[in-house]
Amino acid sequence: APPPSTPTSTYRETLQQRRSLTTSKAPSPPGRTTSTQRMPLRLEIKKKLSARSDRVKCVDLHPQEPWVLSALYSGNVYLWDTETSILLKSWEVCELPVRSCKFIARRSQFVCSSDDMRLRVYNYNTMEKVKEFEAHADYIRYVEVHPSQPLVLSSSDDMSIKLWNWEQNWECISSFEGHSHYVMMARFNSKDTNTFASASLDRSIRVWGINAHQPHFALEGHERGVNCIDYYPGGDRPYLLSGADDKLVKIWDYQTKACVQTLEGHTNNVCSVLFHPRLPVIVSASEDGTVRIWHAHTYRAETTLNYGLERAWSIAAADGSNGLAVGYDEGTVLLKLGHDDPVASLDVQTGKVVWANNNDIQSASLRGARELGDGDRVPLSTKDMGSCEIFPQSIAHNCNGRFLVVCGDGEYIIYTSQALRNKAFGSALDFAWSSIGTGDYAVRESLSRVKIFKNFKEHKSVKAPIPVYEGIHGGSCLAVKGSDTICFFEWTDGIFLCKIDVAPKKILWNEGHELVLLMCEEEAYVLRYSKEPVVASGAADANQLEAGFPEAFEPTFEVSDKMLAGQWIGDCFIFCTASGRLNYVVGGNVTTVCHLDVPASLCMLGYLPKEGRVYLMNRTNGIISYQVPLAVLQYQTAVVRQDFEAANLLLPAIPETELSSVARFLEGQGHKDVALQVSNDQDHKFDLALELNRMDLALAILENYNSTDLQSPDLQSRWRRLGDLALTNFDIALAERCAHNAMDYPGLLLLYTAAGDLDGTKRLAELALQAGHDNVAFTSHLISGNVEKCYEYVCTGTL
């Protein structure tokens, strides 16, 4: 290795000549991809971060925080915030390239390696350098952190791999030699953490044990040097991935030591490969400037990404997200593959939640969680139901919970919900259950074809008056979505009902099949549906059927909030918002249940009436819950329906802590007299008493306040409000009392002078003088004829 004093330009030229197996630099890319595009796997790719910088040799994603760490050829390390695209921190490590960096999240640190043959450890919170030491006799290509033990691997151009223990002051506890060329990478096996694999420019991959100095075996098959490797994260396949200077990506079975598949497509050296930990994809990055994504099971080439940032050197993913970080010659890019929302469904009738963990389907019961506090994590007894043949991208129960559908890869499979036995399957871009029949559903097979199935058998196709079908929604009616419109159809005969010019992302029906909520991007619309126009039409002519029945849908109210998910409970709709609130709306009146700490990472599963709780799942499949008493929702629903007899029967079941919110709901509905009886909030009752002209009740409320509160501005303000109402009702005595308690001396002056009360004016002069209201006192003396006192005020300069 050249000494640190070597000029930068000479050093870089020397470095380019060192790799005898390195091919020439890839030509400039012909174009760029868009920031959002669709894959055959139906994973939407979005660019979340694009940060320009010097050449990035390595990237790493933090397992919990929205951070990406970049090691630069210029000798710096950058820490980026992926949500705000802000450079949070930077470290000037050395004057030579930093080739690798990795988070040690459990210690709030990161370790990095550079071409001065040294390892450095930094605390990323304090930016303090924790440790620095010489680790190898040549350039250090890669560092790898053990998933559970205090161990770090380093691989180097000195053809060795070293194992370091940070609990022993970063002592080298083992060294592994056996490669005959530069060791480019070493990776731990996540399923057997006592073993690791190494990639070398000697064209071989070797598998080692951390307690043995000799490799267990070698995998050979690449024609040129191997740059990168990665282990398959799942337990069902003993696979190892490799990329090399022969422009190939290979998948190995490390049990049989055979090459399972070779992926071709890159036109230059493959620099980095990985199995995505959450998605069934293989990702590879190359010096040809492209990042290629392949299906991990079929090995089909899914897409090629080229952002015009020259050569791609490094890729990284984290277990807890769908993110993919890429390091290029000209900066760092973070991509989001698909959505991070958990793939789960809650059967509200049985309380059973089913979710997908990669291809595995798991379930748990949410019954018996009544004693939990709001926001507490629900303890789950997880049951493994089996593995799904397709990669699940959505899961949904049918109307009675007997079946559930798993959709993904352009296919759907219907299972029995108890034992996960196959019931039906087929190809579909979208799937929607009917809320009427057990085996009724619809599928969107293409951009112009939607089919209805009755009792799991094909029934008929529907024809919507829109050029392109972009999606379908189920429920009491079938909805076919266009680019900026939605068309409703009747399930039984596929009769066209109505066309509405909105583009909802979700459509949700209540259990009574009467109310439907159209959840759009920035607002939501609630419509009331009536079957009567359709039934009354009978044997309608062709023109009537073509025009539909727009009178069947009547707008009810609108909610001006950005909803993420929700569920109907009777005529009440409970939902979570993008601003982090858990709300419910009844009759257009919105009530906030609580504020969520991390709204973006929570997905609403649903509400269980027997538990009286709403359940939300985070990205790691953890479930939390919040109490929303069913009696409150039923009471408010009865009020909206004007069924006051039922509402009165439900009122005793409402908890005392909820009476205030119920009273405010009643006030919003115009039932202020009932709200006054229900409310247990004295301030609210006072406001209602004033609005209902109940001066006696308002006076009684004010008299019950503690005497120590008489000087408080809030209490004085209430006395003034009551006094104004008393004047409106010509109750002079009450108005005078209120003005006294409010210490409203100007108001008393006005009251006494208007009433011609000379004695009152004299008393006011003394009160105002004691309270320091000299102007009021002077005016009172002047009106009452006490000229000497007025002269005294003028002479003493009191005024």
Secondary structure as the mmCIF struct_conf table of DSSP 4:
data_model
#
loop_
_struct_conf.conf_type_id
_struct_conf.id
_struct_conf.beg_label_comp_id
_struct_conf.beg_label_asym_id
_struct_conf.beg_label_seq_id
_struct_conf.end_label_comp_id
_struct_conf.end_label_asym_id
_struct_conf.end_label_seq_id
TURN_TY1_P TURN_TY1_P1 PRO A 4 SER A 5
BEND BEND1 THR A 6 THR A 6
HELX_RH_AL_P HELX_RH_AL_P1 THR A 8 ARG A 18
TURN_TY1_P TURN_TY1_P2 SER A 20 LEU A 21
HELX_LH_PP_P HELX_LH_PP_P1 SER A 24 PRO A 29
BEND BEND2 PRO A 30 PRO A 30
BEND BEND3 SER A 35 SER A 35
STRN STRN1 THR A 36 GLN A 37
TURN_TY1_P TURN_TY1_P3 PRO A 40 LEU A 41
STRN STRN2 ILE A 45 ARG A 52
BEND BEND4 ASP A 54 ASP A 54
STRN STRN3 VAL A 56 LEU A 61
BEND BEND5 PRO A 63 PRO A 66
STRN STRN4 TRP A 67 LEU A 72
TURN_TY1_P TURN_TY1_P4 TYR A 73 SER A 74
BEND BEND6 GLY A 75 GLY A 75
STRN STRN5 ASN A 76 ASP A 81
TURN_TY1_P TURN_TY1_P5 THR A 82 SER A 85
STRN STRN6 ILE A 86 GLU A 92
BEND BEND7 GLU A 95 LEU A 96
STRN STRN7 VAL A 98 ILE A 104
HELX_RH_3T_P HELX_RH_3T_P1 ALA A 105 ARG A 107
TURN_TY1_P TURN_TY1_P6 SER A 108 SER A 108
STRN STRN8 GLN A 109 SER A 114
TURN_TY1_P TURN_TY1_P7 ASP A 115 ASP A 116
BEND BEND8 MET A 117 MET A 117
STRN STRN9 ARG A 118 ASN A 123
TURN_TY1_P TURN_TY1_P8 TYR A 124 THR A 126
STRN STRN10 LYS A 129 GLU A 134
BEND BEND9 ALA A 137 ASP A 138
STRN STRN11 ILE A 140 VAL A 145
BEND BEND10 PRO A 147 PRO A 150
STRN STRN12 LEU A 151 SER A 156
TURN_TY1_P TURN_TY1_P9 ASP A 157 ASP A 158
BEND BEND11 MET A 159 MET A 159
STRN STRN13 SER A 160 ASN A 165
HELX_RH_3T_P HELX_RH_3T_P2 TRP A 166 GLN A 168
TURN_TY1_P TURN_TY1_P10 ASN A 169 ASN A 169
BEND BEND12 TRP A 170 TRP A 170
STRN STRN14 GLU A 171 GLU A 177
BEND BEND13 SER A 180 HIS A 181
STRN STRN15 VAL A 183 PHE A 188
BEND BEND14 SER A 190 ASP A 192
TURN_TY1_P TURN_TY1_P11 THR A 193 ASN A 194
STRN STRN16 THR A 195 SER A 200
TURN_TY1_P TURN_TY1_P12 LEU A 201 ASP A 202
BEND BEND15 ARG A 203 ARG A 203
STRN STRN17 SER A 204 GLY A 209
TURN_TY1_P TURN_TY1_P13 ILE A 210 ASN A 211
BEND BEND16 HIS A 213 GLN A 214
BEND BEND17 HIS A 216 HIS A 216
STRN STRN18 PHE A 217 GLU A 220
BEND BEND18 GLU A 223 ARG A 224
STRN STRN19 VAL A 226 TYR A 231
BEND BEND19 GLY A 234 ASP A 236
STRN STRN20 TYR A 239 ALA A 244
TURN_TY1_P TURN_TY1_P14 ASP A 245 ASP A 246
BEND BEND20 LYS A 247 LYS A 247
STRN STRN21 VAL A 249 ASP A 253
TURN_TY1_P TURN_TY1_P15 TYR A 254 LYS A 257
STRN STRN22 ALA A 258 LEU A 263
BEND BEND21 THR A 267 ASN A 268
STRN STRN23 VAL A 270 PHE A 275
BEND BEND22 PRO A 277 PRO A 280
STRN STRN24 VAL A 281 SER A 286
TURN_TY1_P TURN_TY1_P16 GLU A 287 ASP A 288
BEND BEND23 GLY A 289 GLY A 289
STRN STRN25 VAL A 291 HIS A 295
TURN_TY1_P TURN_TY1_P17 ALA A 296 THR A 298
STRN STRN26 ALA A 301 LEU A 305
BEND BEND24 GLY A 308 GLY A 308
BEND BEND25 GLU A 310 GLU A 310
STRN STRN27 ALA A 312 ALA A 316
TURN_TY1_P TURN_TY1_P18 ASP A 319 GLY A 320
BEND BEND26 SER A 321 ASN A 322
STRN STRN28 GLY A 323 TYR A 328
TURN_TY1_P TURN_TY1_P19 ASP A 329 GLU A 330
STRN STRN29 GLY A 331 LEU A 337
BEND BEND27 GLY A 338 GLY A 338
BEND BEND28 ASP A 341 ASP A 341
STRN STRN30 ALA A 344 ASP A 347
TURN_TY1_P TURN_TY1_P20 VAL A 348 GLY A 351
STRN STRN31 LYS A 352 ASN A 357
TURN_TY1_P TURN_TY1_P21 ASN A 358 ASN A 359
STRN STRN32 ASP A 360 SER A 365
TURN_TY1_P TURN_TY1_P22 ARG A 367 GLY A 368
TURN_TY1_P TURN_TY1_P23 ARG A 370 GLU A 371
HELX_LH_PP_P HELX_LH_PP_P2 LEU A 372 GLY A 373
TURN_TY1_P TURN_TY1_P24 ASP A 374 GLY A 375
HELX_LH_PP_P HELX_LH_PP_P3 ASP A 376 ASP A 376
STRN STRN33 ARG A 377 ARG A 377
HELX_LH_PP_P HELX_LH_PP_P4 VAL A 378 PRO A 379
STRN STRN34 LYS A 383 SER A 387
BEND BEND29 GLU A 389 ILE A 390
BEND BEND30 GLN A 393 GLN A 393
STRN STRN35 SER A 394 HIS A 397
TURN_TY1_P TURN_TY1_P25 CYS A 399 ASN A 400
BEND BEND31 GLY A 401 ARG A 402
STRN STRN36 PHE A 403 GLY A 408
TURN_TY1_P TURN_TY1_P26 ASP A 409 GLY A 410
STRN STRN37 GLU A 411 THR A 416
TURN_TY1_P TURN_TY1_P27 SER A 417 ALA A 419
STRN STRN38 ASN A 422 SER A 427
BEND BEND32 LEU A 429 LEU A 429
STRN STRN39 ASP A 430 TRP A 433
STRN STRN40 SER A 434 SER A 434
BEND BEND33 SER A 435 GLY A 437
TURN_TY1_P TURN_TY1_P28 THR A 438 GLY A 439
STRN STRN41 TYR A 441 SER A 446
TURN_TY1_P TURN_TY1_P29 LEU A 447 SER A 448
STRN STRN42 ARG A 449 LYS A 454
TURN_TY1_P TURN_TY1_P30 ASN A 455 PHE A 456
STRN STRN43 LYS A 457 VAL A 462
BEND BEND34 PRO A 465 PRO A 467
STRN STRN44 GLY A 471 HIS A 473
STRN STRN45 GLY A 475 GLY A 475
BEND BEND35 SER A 476 CYS A 477
STRN STRN46 LEU A 478 LYS A 481
BEND BEND36 SER A 483 ASP A 484
STRN STRN47 ILE A 486 PHE A 489
TURN_TY1_P TURN_TY1_P31 TRP A 491 ASP A 493
STRN STRN48 PHE A 496 ILE A 500
BEND BEND37 ASP A 501 ASP A 501
BEND BEND38 LYS A 505 LYS A 505
STRN STRN49 LYS A 506 TRP A 509
TURN_TY1_P TURN_TY1_P32 GLU A 511 GLY A 512
BEND BEND39 HIS A 513 GLU A 514
STRN STRN50 LEU A 515 MET A 519
BEND BEND40 GLU A 521 GLU A 522
STRN STRN51 ALA A 524 TYR A 529
BEND BEND41 LYS A 531 LYS A 531
HELX_RH_AL_P HELX_RH_AL_P2 GLU A 532 SER A 537
BEND BEND42 ALA A 539 ALA A 539
HELX_RH_AL_P HELX_RH_AL_P3 ALA A 542 ALA A 547
HELX_RH_3T_P HELX_RH_3T_P3 PRO A 550 ALA A 552
STRN STRN52 PHE A 553 VAL A 559
BEND BEND43 ASP A 561 ASP A 561
STRN STRN53 MET A 563 ILE A 569
TURN_TY1_P TURN_TY1_P33 GLY A 570 ASP A 571
STRN STRN54 CYS A 572 THR A 577
TURN_TY1_P TURN_TY1_P34 ALA A 578 SER A 579
BEND BEND44 GLY A 580 GLY A 580
STRN STRN55 ARG A 581 VAL A 586
TURN_TY1_P TURN_TY1_P35 GLY A 587 GLY A 588
STRN STRN56 ASN A 589 HIS A 595
BEND BEND45 ASP A 597 VAL A 598
HELX_RH_3T_P HELX_RH_3T_P4 PRO A 599 SER A 601
STRN STRN57 LEU A 602 LEU A 608
TURN_TY1_P TURN_TY1_P36 PRO A 609 GLY A 612
STRN STRN58 ARG A 613 ASN A 618
TURN_TY1_P TURN_TY1_P37 ARG A 619 THR A 620
BEND BEND46 ASN A 621 ASN A 621
STRN STRN59 ILE A 623 GLN A 627
HELX_RH_AL_P HELX_RH_AL_P4 LEU A 630 VAL A 640
TURN_TY1_P TURN_TY1_P38 ARG A 641 GLN A 642
HELX_RH_AL_P HELX_RH_AL_P5 PHE A 644 LEU A 650
HELX_RH_3T_P HELX_RH_3T_P5 LEU A 651 ALA A 653
BEND BEND47 ILE A 654 ILE A 654
HELX_RH_3T_P HELX_RH_3T_P6 GLU A 656 GLU A 658
HELX_RH_AL_P HELX_RH_AL_P6 LEU A 659 GLY A 668
TURN_TY1_P TURN_TY1_P39 GLN A 669 GLY A 670
HELX_RH_AL_P HELX_RH_AL_P7 LYS A 672 VAL A 678
HELX_RH_AL_P HELX_RH_AL_P8 GLN A 682 GLU A 691
TURN_TY1_P TURN_TY1_P40 LEU A 692 ASN A 693
HELX_RH_AL_P HELX_RH_AL_P9 MET A 695 GLU A 703
TURN_TY1_P TURN_TY1_P41 ASN A 704 ASN A 704
BEND BEND48 TYR A 705 TYR A 705
HELX_RH_3T_P HELX_RH_3T_P7 SER A 707 ASP A 709
TURN_TY1_P TURN_TY1_P42 LEU A 710 GLN A 711
HELX_RH_AL_P HELX_RH_AL_P10 PRO A 713 THR A 728
TURN_TY1_P TURN_TY1_P43 ASN A 729 PHE A 730
HELX_RH_AL_P HELX_RH_AL_P11 ILE A 732 ASN A 741
TURN_TY1_P TURN_TY1_P44 ALA A 742 MET A 743
HELX_RH_AL_P HELX_RH_AL_P12 TYR A 745 ALA A 755
TURN_TY1_P TURN_TY1_P45 GLY A 756 GLY A 756
HELX_RH_AL_P HELX_RH_AL_P13 LEU A 758 ALA A 771
TURN_TY1_P TURN_TY1_P46 GLY A 772 GLY A 772
HELX_RH_AL_P HELX_RH_AL_P14 ASP A 774 ILE A 783
TURN_TY1_P TURN_TY1_P47 SER A 784 GLY A 785
HELX_RH_AL_P HELX_RH_AL_P15 VAL A 787 THR A 796
TURN_TY1_P TURN_TY1_P48 GLY A 797 GLY A 797
#
